[in-house]
Amino acid sequence: MSNVKWHTIRDQEAAVIEDVMRIRAHPLVNPAIPICGYVHDVRTGQLNEVARATEAGRPTG
């Protein structure tokens, strides 16, 4: 398995914020729908909210 590229994300929170902002800006997404962002902890099974992502995904309409 030494030739497998795992493509890890160094800053998961920043990636989630970027994804939420991309979704929020999409013209087919209703601006009244809230969009939240979470990071899944594979060790505990917990979903951890990324508050800045959720703030970026607040409804605008």
N, C-alpha and C positions, 0 to 999 in steps of 0.2 A: 504494500500500500504506500510505498514511498513516493510513487508518482501521482498521488491524489492531491489536488489543490483544494483546500478547504474553503478558501475565500471568506475568511473571518472578517468581522466588522470591528474595527478598533474602538470606535465610539458609538455604542449602540443607541444611546439617548439622542445624539445628534442625528443619527440615521432615521430614527423614528420621527423626530421633529421635521426633518426634510420630507419624509414620506407623507406626513399629515398635511404639510403645507402644499405639497403637490396635489394631493386629493382635494383639498379645500379649493384650490385654484382651478380645478377642472370644470369646464363649462357645463357638463352634464350632471354635476353633483348639486343638488338642491341646497342653496345657502342656508336654509332653515334647519338643516340636519346637523346635529353635533357630531364631530369626529374626534375620537379619543385615541391616544397612543399608549401602548404597553410594551414592556419587554418581558419575555417568558424566561424564567429561571429554570433551566432544565434539571438542576440538582434538586430543587424543592418542589417544582411544579407550580410555583406561584407566578401570577401575573402582576408585575409591578408597573403601576401607572407612571408615565412620564408627564409630569405636571405641565411642563412648558409645551409639550406636544398637544395636550388637551386644551391648553389655553389658545394655541394657534388654530385649533379646530373648532373653536366656539362658533355657534351660528351667527351669521352676519345678516340674515334677512328675516 
